Amino acid sequence: MTTVPTKYAQAIAWIKTRVPIWSAAGTSIGVDPAQIGTLSAEVSAAEDALAEYLAAVADADAKGEIFRDSFKTARLSASDQVARIRGFARTAPNPATVYAAAQIPEPSPRSPAPPPGTPDGFKVFLKPNGDLRFTFKCVNPPKAKGVTYLVQRQNTPQGPFEFLKLAKGREFVDTTFPSSSSQISYLVTAQTATKSGIGATFTVRYGASNQQGGGQAVIISQGPVVEGQVA
């Protein structure tokens, strides 16, 4: 810890407080009164310089705010003009000539949004009331917006996959699971408003547990759909 403070205002106040004390004590504390007189002048000069510096900072802050407001206004106006030029170019016979004359770049063609990902990592949880709750993962591309998950169920091994529900998140509950069936498959497909991803299937085995006669549900297989596998 330093004796003399390092912060500007605190150091100046500290020195100004001790200058008269040291000047009065003089040689009794081992200081040269002439040097204390010089220190008094130095701290006064530092105090004046600090006041000027703080005033300059405050003035710079005010001018900086004026600049930022002016810059924002000018930039928004320029952006409006760019939008007008692009709107005019869209209706022009040769848009390229409009952009060349305005010396602004033509907008890049929008790349189509990619399809969503493929669900995986399915897990099953048997609820006390007998319903089955499923969770899963699905890594979707950043540009795939508004992804929902189409859930279909196959009630018999050779039967068709039929609509069960549309899940908004990476989980769903099957409240109509036919407990009389020992094995049922599901098909989950991620989809957006315009595209569908590759679906994934998983099979659940449901049966009685050896512990106190309770039920149990286990996923025995899962994986992405192979082309032509699901009708």
Long-range contacts (C-beta under 8 A, 24 or more apart in sequence): 8-50, 9-50, 12-43, 12-46, 12-47, 12-50, 15-39, 15-43, 16-43, 16-47, 19-43, 113-141, 113-143, 113-144, 113-145, 113-192, 113-194, 113-195, 114-141, 114-143, 114-144, 114-195, 115-141, 115-144, 115-190, 115-192, 115-195, 115-196, 115-197, 115-198, 116-140, 116-141, 116-144, 116-147, 116-190, 116-191, 116-192, 116-195, 116-196, 116-197, 117-141, 117-144, 117-190, 117-197, 118-190, 118-197, 118-198, 118-199, 118-200, 118-224, 119-149, 119-170, 119-188, 119-189, 119-190, 119-199, 119-200, 120-200, 120-222, 120-223, 120-224, 122-188, 122-200, 122-202, 122-219, 122-222, 123-219, 124-204, 124-217, 124-218, 124-219, 125-217, 126-215, 126-216, 126-217, 127-173, 130-177, 130-179, 130-215, 131-173, 131-174, 131-175, 131-177, 132-173, 132-174, 132-177, 132-204, 132-206, 132-217, 133-171, 133-172, 133-173, 133-174, 134-171, 134-172, 134-173, 134-174, 134-186, 135-170, 135-171, 136-170, 136-171, 136-188, 136-200, 137-170, 138-170, 138-190, 138-197, 140-190, 140-197, 144-190, 144-192, 144-195, 145-192, 146-192, 146-193, 147-190, 147-191, 147-192, 148-190, 148-191, 148-192, 149-188, 149-189, 149-190, 149-191, 150-188, 150-189, 150-190, 150-191, 150-196, 150-199, 151-186, 151-187, 151-188, 152-186, 152-187, 152-188, 152-189, 153-184, 153-185, 153-186, 153-187, 154-184, 154-185, 154-186, 154-187, 155-181, 155-184, 156-181, 157-183, 157-185, 160-231, 161-185, 161-187, 161-230, 161-231, 177-206, 179-206, 179-215, 181-206, 182-206, 182-207, 183-220, 187-225, 187-230, 198-224, 198-225, 199-224, 199-225, 199-230, 200-224, 200-225, 201-225, 201-229, 201-230
